[in-house]
Amino acid sequence: MSDTGAPSSPPPRPAEQRNGCLTALMIVAGGILLLPGLCSLFFVFTGIANISNTADLQFVGGCLLVGCLGVALIWWAIRRPGP
């Protein structure tokens, strides 16, 4: 009947929802980043990249790194925590 003066707890915050457009954009960007990785795999398996030429190996390694970033971006877009 009497108010004790204890503060009431604040109302709970609504759960954040995932933005579907952002997820789709991240997946598309990750797919575009996969293209240099596929190109470098083509160079390696067809033998165009000569092992004795370090410039070719650096190019292939850089393309593979970009492809790995694409895979990581797609994985992060799909596995982000939901609401």
C-alpha positions as CSV (number, residue, x, y, z in Angstrom):
1,M,0.0,0.0,0.0
2,S,2.8,2.3,0.7
3,D,5.6,3.0,-1.8
4,T,9.0,2.0,-0.4
5,G,10.9,4.2,-2.8
6,A,12.7,1.3,-4.5
7,P,13.5,2.0,-8.1
8,S,11.8,-0.3,-10.6
9,S,13.9,-2.2,-13.1
10,P,14.0,-0.7,-16.6
11,P,12.0,-2.4,-19.3
12,P,13.8,-5.0,-21.3
13,R,15.4,-4.0,-24.6
14,P,14.0,-5.6,-27.7
15,A,16.2,-8.1,-29.3
16,E,18.2,-6.9,-32.3
17,Q,17.1,-8.5,-35.6
18,R,19.4,-9.4,-38.4
19,N,19.2,-7.3,-41.5
20,G,18.5,-9.6,-44.4
21,C,19.7,-7.1,-47.0
22,L,23.1,-6.7,-45.2
23,T,23.4,-10.5,-45.0
24,A,22.7,-10.8,-48.8
25,L,25.1,-8.1,-49.6
26,M,27.9,-9.8,-47.5
27,I,27.3,-13.1,-49.3
28,V,27.4,-11.4,-52.7
29,A,30.6,-9.5,-51.8
30,G,32.1,-12.8,-50.5
31,G,31.2,-14.5,-53.8
32,I,33.0,-11.7,-55.7
33,L,36.0,-12.2,-53.5
34,L,36.1,-15.9,-54.3
35,L,36.8,-15.2,-58.0
36,P,40.5,-14.3,-57.6
37,G,40.9,-17.5,-55.5
38,L,39.4,-19.5,-58.4
39,C,41.7,-17.8,-60.8
40,S,44.8,-18.6,-58.8
41,L,43.7,-22.2,-58.5
42,F,43.4,-22.3,-62.3
43,F,46.9,-20.9,-62.6
44,V,48.3,-23.5,-60.2
45,F,46.6,-26.5,-61.7
46,T,47.3,-25.7,-65.3
47,G,50.9,-25.0,-64.6
48,I,50.9,-21.4,-65.8
49,A,52.5,-20.3,-62.5
50,N,56.1,-21.3,-62.7
51,I,57.6,-22.3,-59.5
52,S,61.0,-20.8,-60.3
53,N,59.4,-17.3,-60.8
54,T,58.6,-15.8,-57.4
55,A,56.4,-13.0,-58.9
56,D,54.0,-15.7,-60.1
57,L,53.9,-17.3,-56.7
58,Q,53.3,-14.0,-55.0
59,F,50.5,-13.3,-57.3
60,V,48.9,-16.7,-56.8
61,G,49.4,-16.4,-53.0
62,G,47.7,-13.0,-52.9
63,C,44.8,-14.3,-55.0
64,L,44.4,-17.2,-52.6
65,L,44.4,-14.8,-49.7
66,V,41.7,-12.8,-51.2
67,G,39.7,-15.9,-51.9
68,C,40.1,-17.0,-48.2
69,L,38.8,-13.6,-47.2
70,G,35.7,-14.2,-49.4
71,V,35.1,-17.5,-47.7
72,A,35.5,-15.9,-44.2
73,L,33.0,-13.1,-45.2
74,I,30.4,-15.6,-46.4
75,W,30.9,-17.7,-43.2
76,W,30.5,-14.7,-41.0
77,A,27.4,-13.5,-42.8
78,I,25.7,-16.9,-42.4
79,R,26.9,-17.6,-38.8
80,R,26.3,-14.2,-37.3
81,P,24.3,-14.4,-34.0
82,G,20.6,-13.9,-34.6
83,P,18.0,-12.3,-32.3
